[in-house]
Amino acid sequence: MYIAHNMARRLNNITSHILYTLFVFVLLALVGCDGTRYVADGDYLLTSTHVSCENPRINLTTMDTYIRQRPNSKWLSSLKVPLGFYSMSGVDTTKWVNRTLRNWGQAPVVYDSLLTARTVEDITAAVRNEGYLNATVTPQLTKKGKRIKVNYDIVTGSPYVVRKIKYDIKDPIIGDMLAKDEQLLDMHIGQIFSVNQLGRNRNRITDYLNNHGYYQFNKEFITFDVDSSQMNRTVDVTMNIDLYRRNSYQDFSLHPLYSVRNVYFEGANTPDFTLRRSVLEQNSFIASGKPYSAADLQRTYTRFSRLQAIRYTNVHFDENPDSMYLDCHIQVSPQKTNSIQFQPEGTNTAGDLGAAVSLIYQNRNIFHGSELLNVTARGAYEAIRGLEGYQSHNYEEWGLETSLAFPRFLFPWMKKSFHRRSSATSEILFSYNRQNRPEFQRRIFTAAWRYKWNNPRKHTQYKVDAIDVNFISMPWISETFKHDYLDSVSNRNAILRYNYENLMIMKAGIGFTYSDKGKTIRLNFESAGNVLHLLSAPLKFRENDEGQNTFLGIAYAQYIKGDVDYTRLFALDDRSNLAVHARLGIAYPYGNSSILPFEKRYFAGGSNSVRGWSVRSLGPGGYVRNDGRIDFINQTGDIKLELSAEMRSHLFWRFQSAIFVDAGNIWTIRKYDDQPDGQFRFDTFMKQIAVAYGIGLRLNFDYFVIRLDMGMKAVNPAYTTSREHFPLVHPNFSRDHAFHFAVGFPF
């Protein structure tokens, strides 16, 4: 314990010195430098650009994208630190310090009138495309010393509206097709004229025809004639669809309508690689006799990309001379079927050093249907210090996990048409984990049947745990551990005892995820023990000494649990964004359980929670930690509420900074003697919301992010006195800070 405490103290000291040094360095860059140091006489430092318009119909965010010259970048959308670094550098670039400061910094952005003029042209064209044909844009310049601000003021005037609509479609077959679907011709008299809407109509018609056999059709065949010569701000629009001509040497003709004649699968059957034709046909939306469809082509690419046995796919069509038929060639390149990975790792648990190793075997085509077999064997060893009264001081873990994933929906009586429409994966999983600690031995057996599928067009994903069974066995518990924690009257803890007994968890669940345009919503629900509880009476399950029904001699857990998770990302500028996050989780034990299994309980604090607290050190409610060695079991709950906001900004190279505010806590549904003041109550829970704030540094390598966060407590619900309850006003750094090192964004 002393070693772990000493290491933690040293780490905190090192972190404090790093943050202090960074703060001083940034402060010097901001205060000690003049941003106009390298701006020549007669030039101006561009400090601000803005777009304004009194017409609420104009999207200023869209117009802002047309600005061709922007001021120097800012940290956290307010501090021009990169410009400060550059200004701190000396003129002599042969010196290392000057080169470093310039590499870290950013040269001053000198106002360019030519770029301003081009911006005016682009914004004017964009506004006029929205129907304001007489719109003007005026750049308003505000100069102060060697600094300049530019505001692009838009005056739209009155919009033009559509007076007449005509269609000149020279191909009668296409004309009849478009006439049957009014949404394709999305124009009507009286609407505001918009060039952008004409473009959307053009693309929509092209996509429709490409998906209905018109292999050679492209949007260049569609043109619009716009007559704006009317004096009453109206326009007449004529949409033209020209006849087909392959090249300038041929005559005009009706657009050719193609169908698929033959489909050839190539590369799927070689001496080293075999993939069943039925699997290829099931994942291909291109079939003989069907009209050509660009959408079917894209869906085929998407489905083949999901097959683990295939590395990449290439699809091309050959036209048959003097016929309206296409031959489709689907070429697949095989992925390496077998692979073995060896993953060693080091572990450090509160100063106890250890090592672990994993051996992973994968077969991506075990039954020649692109099934993925994954077998993982893991072993771990850790030397535990500071334990007294135990025979062994070592921790050993052995585990074996086997999963088999099928690239389709395996379910009886399922129609083939549903198999084709759904991009599902079915998975069977078995695992066994053996843990030997000085205090106890634990065995965990898991069996599961799961489904996963998604709908890319609606940006949704689904997950169903049809059945998930966990057997947790405690074959041996040391007498010392029993005496100190389980049997002693002074330390008797119901939650702790429940989690060191044999237990079975048989659950089913469903998960839903929606993610699009910076917004993500996750919903999860699971229920355990209900099927067994219905069978307990007719099958006459036996009861144990605690009055619980047992199955195969083991008590089973019964509960329901639901989680809602929401994340939204807002772009503040080209270098900064704001991420907000909210989470609500509720789990309720009932029937055969009065306490949730430990694995299903909520905890608060840590790198992905309220970051002013270390992991599992917050709550429940106003619960105050004691000095016992079992607080990790008490600081769990049945309800969790979290709210977070984090502003992220690019610094330089791959470094990003963040400032954040976190709030939340956990609570219990029932009242437990070992968790005083931890029960959720509507009249007190608002006072028990913990609040933290802090700063962070990220190293973003795109495929993974290394994160360093330091949080400070602002409101601490564990205390009632004003001085301790509001550390924001009365901070104590040694008491109120928490340091977190993690991989990935917090949300």
Buried (B, 14 or more C-beta within 10 A) or exposed (E): EEEBEEEBEEEBEEBBEEBEEEEEEBEEBBEEBEBBBBBEEEBBBBBEBEBEBEBEEBEBEEBBEBBBBBBBBBBBBEBBBBBBBBBBBEEEEEEEEBBEBBEBBBBBBBBBEEBBEBBBEBBBEBBBBBBBBEBBBEBEEEEEEBBBBBBBBBBBEEBBBBBEBEBEBBBEEBEEBBEEEEEBBEBEEEBEBBBEBBBEBBEBBBBBBBBBBBBBBEBEBBBBEBEEEEEEBBBBBBBBBBBBEEEEEEEEEEBBBBBBBEBEBEBBEEEEBBBBEEBBEBBBBBEEEBBBBBBBBBBBBBBBEBBBBBEEBEBEBEBEEEEBBBBBBBBBEBBEBEEEEEEEEEEEEEBBBBEBEBEBBBBBBBEBBBBBBBBBBBBBBBEBEEBEEBEEBBBBBBBBBBBBBBBBBBEEEEEEEEBBBBBBBBBBBEBBBBBBBBBBBBBBBBBBBBBBBBEEEEBBBBBBBEEBBBBBBBEEBBEBBBEBBBEEEEBEBEBBBBBBBBBBBBBBBBBBBBEEEEEBBBBBBBBBBBBBBEEBEEEEBEEEEEEBBBBEEBBBBBBBBBBBBBBBBEEBBEBBBBBBBBBBBBBBBEBBBBBBBBEBBBBBBBBBBBBBBBBBBBBBBBBEEEEBEBEEBBBBBBBBBBBBBBBBBBBBEEEBBBBBBBBBBBBBBBEBEBBBBBBBEEEBBEEBBBBBBBBBBBEBEEEEBBBBBBBBBBBBBBBEEEEBBBBBEEEEEEEBBBBBEBEEBBB
